[in-house]
Amino acid sequence: MPGGRAQKPGDVQTAMSGKTIEVINTDAEGRLILADGITYAKKLGCTHIIDAATLTGAIEVALANVNVGAFGTPREYLDQFLASAAAVGEKMWPMPMDDEYEEMIKSNIADIRNTGSGKGGGAITAAWFLKEFAEETPWVHLDIASTCWVDEGRPWLAKGPTGIAIRSIIDFALKL
């Protein structure tokens, strides 16, 4: 620990939304900040949200560095976004948001856990964590951890820092 006030497993944090979060993994701190960002955006009056984050290494296990993992609710909102991604040539793959994954972030001592139980589904449980803060707001989460930087360029990804998702977000926003 870098100091006596450092976060440690078993701590319970209170998010900006008022929800309590059991810290299971201290390396999953970015999602705590992103959760507050989503809450803050809603407080500012945002009616639709898209977030892009290098959130999990698990997305690379699932999709390598070919596709962005795309999550969202309602599904129709995600599908509209994926149509924009296809139109501009960015590869994104819709990931499941089945209710069974939500069960994996349930906590006995807080509203939710910051990581899922068990070893599987890390990118999905991270998305479910964020969905807890988006609530009913139409929301898309893009896990760009494996596609934000690539060593070999491809027609849809520039070599080095890719700028992935920017073209899709702009196209989607222009169509709203």
C-alpha positions in Angstrom: 0.0 0.0 0.0 1.4 3.4 -0.9 -0.2 4.9 2.2 -2.6 4.1 5.1 -5.6 5.5 3.2 -5.0 3.3 0.1 -7.8 1.2 -1.1 -7.6 -2.5 -0.2 -9.7 -5.6 -0.9 -12.8 -5.6 1.4 -13.2 -1.9 1.5 -16.6 -0.5 0.8 -16.7 2.8 -1.3 -19.7 5.0 -1.8 -20.1 6.2 -5.4 -21.4 9.6 -6.4 -24.7 7.9 -7.1 -24.9 6.8 -3.5 -24.5 3.1 -4.4 -22.0 1.2 -2.2 -19.3 -0.8 -3.9 -17.3 -3.7 -2.3 -13.7 -3.5 -3.6 -12.6 -7.0 -4.6 -9.8 -6.0 -6.9 -7.8 -2.8 -6.3 -6.6 -3.0 -9.9 -10.2 -2.4 -11.1 -10.1 1.3 -10.0 -10.8 2.8 -13.4 -14.4 1.5 -13.4 -15.0 3.3 -10.0 -14.1 6.6 -11.7 -16.1 5.8 -14.8 -19.1 5.0 -12.7 -18.9 8.5 -11.2 -18.5 9.9 -14.7 -21.6 8.3 -15.9 -23.5 9.5 -12.8 -22.2 13.0 -13.3 -23.1 13.0 -17.0 -26.7 12.1 -16.0 -26.8 14.8 -13.4 -25.8 17.3 -16.2 -28.8 16.1 -18.2 -27.3 13.6 -20.6 -30.1 11.5 -22.0 -27.9 9.0 -23.9 -24.4 7.9 -23.0 -21.4 6.3 -24.8 -18.3 5.5 -23.0 -15.0 4.1 -24.4 -12.4 2.8 -22.0 -9.4 0.6 -21.8 -11.3 -1.2 -19.1 -10.3 -4.9 -19.1 -7.6 -7.3 -20.3 -10.4 -9.8 -20.5 -11.6 -8.3 -23.7 -8.3 -9.2 -25.4 -8.8 -12.8 -24.3 -12.3 -12.7 -25.9 -11.6 -10.8 -29.1 -7.8 -10.4 -29.5 -7.0 -7.0 -31.0 -9.4 -7.4 -33.9 -12.8 -6.2 -32.6 -13.9 -3.7 -29.9 -16.2 -5.3 -27.3 -19.5 -3.4 -27.5 -22.0 -3.6 -24.7 -25.2 -1.6 -24.3 -28.8 -1.3 -23.2 -31.4 -1.2 -24.6 -30.3 -3.6 -27.3 -31.9 -1.3 -30.0 -29.6 1.5 -29.0 -26.5 -0.7 -29.2 -27.7 -2.0 -32.6 -28.0 1.6 -33.9 -24.5 2.3 -32.7 -23.1 -0.9 -34.3 -24.7 0.2 -37.6 -22.6 3.4 -37.4 -19.5 1.4 -36.7 -20.1 -0.8 -39.7 -20.8 2.2 -41.9 -17.4 3.7 -41.1 -15.5 0.4 -41.2 -14.7 0.0 -37.5 -15.0 -3.6 -36.2 -17.0 -4.0 -33.1 -18.6 -7.1 -31.7 -21.8 -7.1 -29.5 -21.1 -8.8 -26.2 -23.8 -10.4 -24.1 -25.5 -8.6 -21.2 -27.6 -11.6 -19.9 -29.0 -11.3 -16.4 -26.8 -14.2 -15.2 -23.8 -12.0 -15.4 -25.4 -9.4 -13.2 -25.6 -12.0 -10.5 -21.7 -12.2 -10.5 -21.4 -8.6 -9.2 -23.8 -9.0 -6.3 -22.2 -8.4 -2.9 -23.2 -9.5 0.6 -21.9 -6.3 2.2 -22.6 -3.6 -0.4 -24.9 -2.9 -3.4 -22.4 -4.3 -5.9 -18.8 -5.6 -6.2 -16.3 -3.9 -8.4 -15.4 -7.2 -10.1 -17.2 -10.4 -10.8 -17.1 -13.6 -8.9 -15.0 -16.3 -10.4 -12.5 -16.0 -13.3 -14.7 -15.9 -16.4 -16.6 -13.1 -18.0 -14.4 -10.2 -16.8 -15.3 -7.8 -19.6 -19.0 -8.6 -19.3 -19.1 -8.2 -15.5 -17.2 -4.9 -15.9 -19.9 -3.7 -18.3 -22.6 -4.8 -15.9 -20.9 -2.8 -13.2 -21.1 0.3 -15.4 -24.7 -0.5 -16.3 -25.6 -0.2 -12.6 -24.8 3.5 -12.9 -26.3 4.1 -16.4 -29.5 2.5 -15.1 -32.3 3.1 -17.6 -30.4 5.7 -19.6 -29.6 4.4 -23.1 -26.0 3.5 -22.9 -23.1 2.0 -24.9 -19.9 0.8 -23.4 -16.9 0.2 -25.7 -14.0 -1.8 -24.1 -11.1 -0.7 -26.3 -8.3 -2.2 -24.2 -7.1 -4.5 -26.9 -7.7 -2.2 -29.9 -6.5 1.2 -28.7 -2.9 0.5 -29.7 -1.7 -2.1 -32.2 1.7 -3.0 -33.5 0.6 -3.8 -37.0 -1.9 -1.6 -38.8 -5.0 -2.9 -40.5 -7.5 -1.3 -42.8 -9.7 -0.4 -39.9 -7.0 0.2 -37.3 -4.0 2.6 -37.7 -0.6 1.3 -36.5 0.2 2.6 -33.0 -2.5 4.6 -31.3 -5.6 3.7 -33.3 -8.2 6.3 -32.4 -10.7 3.5 -32.4 -14.3 4.4 -31.9 -14.0 8.1 -32.8 -15.4 7.7 -36.3 -18.2 5.5 -35.0 -19.2 7.9 -32.3 -19.2 10.9 -34.7 -21.2 9.0 -37.3 -23.7 7.9 -34.6 -24.0 11.4 -33.2 -24.7 12.9 -36.6 -27.5 10.4 -37.2 -29.3 11.0 -33.9 
